[in-house]
Amino acid sequence: MPAVLTPHSRNIALVVAAAMFAQLLDGVIIVTALPQMARDFQVGTLEMSIGVTIYMLAVTICIPASAWLSDTFGARRVFLVAIAAFTVASVACALAQNLPQFVVARALQGVGGAVLFPVGRILVLRSAQKSEIVAAIGLTVWPALFAPVLGPALGGFFTEFASWRWNFWINIPLGVVTCLLVLLIIPADREVRRRPFDGVGFVLTAITLASLLYGFDALVQQTLPVWAGVALLGVAVIAGTAAVIWLLRGEHPLIDLRTLRIPTFAATDARAGVLIRIGINATPFLLPLMFQVGFGLDAFRAGGLVVAYFLGNLAMKTITTPTLKMFGFRSLLVVNGLLAGLSTAACGLLGPETAYPVVIAVLVIAGATRSMQFTALATLAFADVDADRRSSATTISAMSQQLSAVFGVAVAAGCLTLAQFWHGTPVLGLAEFHAALMVMGALVGFASLYFLVLTRTAGAELSGHRRSA
């Protein structure tokens, strides 16, 4: 069994990863630029948060249509158009002169970005042999690992030394180069599978996801009255129930929910995998804040510590494939998941008095186990998905990961608020961050035990692990 990708498959995976990185980066890069943007647009800083929210909602609403677009017009063609649309929208963001113009541009940027993840994953799966999927998916996972860590720091750098507009100008050369690489490297679509567009399914799914994400986020962040947040969650439940019924009964459903009957896919993208990603996605949000608020470090030194977390992610990439081959998916997801949970909880034991070598060691281990778990989850999801269901599988996976990313930050913020209330303190302190990290670590560790229900040979065709059940 080959241990590495063929040059052709590797190049396709790298092109897709580059496009996905730009899309994920833009979801978080403007966070540190919001105060300066608010001054330029002559609005309040809190009003500028709509620039983050509208992007998130546009991505969420448009993801369900990606499978139909890919099947109907071809994955390569759709991917190319999405990159072009994302790049043009980035220009509009950079040129915006007021908040309404910026909001419209960000929404259009989110529409283009929504398609990049699921359709890019389709291109990677289409080009890779079964034995190459672990390595190929591994290359496309790193954007989700690094973008949340690098985004705020990079955005702060551009804002401090140039202008917040450079957070968007940078997408122009990236978009042009990526489009050229797609044309040169990714083969043209050989066949398409035209089917009617499920408009009812799209509307019901979009209402469900938008209401769920915005309602939950608003409830935790207190950006809306409690009754409004609860009402949005109620809408999500009603619309979601109707969407499931429609998609299961429809002749040409927008998303094939029967994919969730595949045990390995359901485990990674609908059950334990969702909880694990929520806990893991909370960490890059909590750590920089803890280092500044709890440790009293400035932004530069806090960012320096987060780099150690980043290096842990990077270091694990070289040993993921051989580790999977040696132990198999089930053992790795359980044991590494427990280690990821313990190391996340261990971050909740750090303090300003902790020796720096100890802090760095804990961060590196937390980053490394996070990387391993993300890659294993993303790969096992497609172990038993046949070619006919890959479009729906990638769409469901993208929806799951989008939900997990938003829920991770929202749940972490909620834990901080509850811990502050429990401790009766007027402002956030180190104790609140410790409590939140402990909760996230417990969530990751306990959720990982679910994978014990899988057989020992689950995903063996991908991992190369041949131990008998």
C-alpha angles and dihedrals in degrees: 000000000000115000095201138042124262111251091252095053092042093053092050091049091050093050091050091046091052092052092046091049091056091050095048092043092056090056091066108016097091096054094094091042097056097097093053092044090051090054092049093048091041095234135116120279092240090055089058091063087082086076089067095039097049091050091051092048094047091052092047095048096048100043094082091061094056096087092052092046092050094048094044103042103018129266097253094049093047092046091052093049091047092054091048092048091048091051095048090048089051089057089051090051091051092049096045113127099188141020098264091053091048093049092053091048092049091050091053090047090053091051090056093042094050093070098047098076102047097035092044090053089052090054091051094048091046093054100042128080118231091260091052099051096091092055094039095050089044090062092051093048096064094077090060089049100046106031096070090049099043099034101077092041093049092045090051091051094052092044094048100044103027124001138298087249089072088069084074103029088063089066093065099071090036091052095046093048093045092051090052091049091050090053093047102040112025114074119239117263110273098196142002131206110218117204134159117276112251099225095172092051091048094051094046093047093046092050091048096050096041093048093045096049099040094040094050093043092047091048093052097038092041092228089138133035113275092248091055093051092048090047091054091051089050090053088050092054094048095044091043093054091049090047093053092049092048095046093049093049102035120109093222105019119192089230126025103229090185085083087076089067089073104098098216093047094046091049094053102037107025109027130020094002092063093053092046092051091048091055094043095046091053093062100072087050096050102041101060090046092048092051091052102036099030102030096034094232124150120245093263096054092042089053090050091058092048088057087068088058088049092051090052089057091049097047094056095059095080096055103037096092097047091044091054090048091051100045107016129228100287097053093041095049092049100042098036089043090056090048091048090052093047093047091048090050089046088061084064090063095057122104141170089270093056114109112257094235089057092048091050093046092053092047093049092050092047091050094046096050090044090055093048093050094048093050094046092049094048092048100043089051090073099037095104101022112115123218094261093060101039093097093054091041093054091047093050089045091052091049091049093050093046090052091047093050094052094040090050093061093038094049091046091051089047091052090052091051094048092046090050090051091047093050092043094227122150094219136030115272140173093278092061092052090047090054093048093050091048091053092048091049092051090049093053094045098047094043090054091061088069090076089072086084090068121090118256090247096050107141092001092143088063101037097039090229107146104178110139119252 
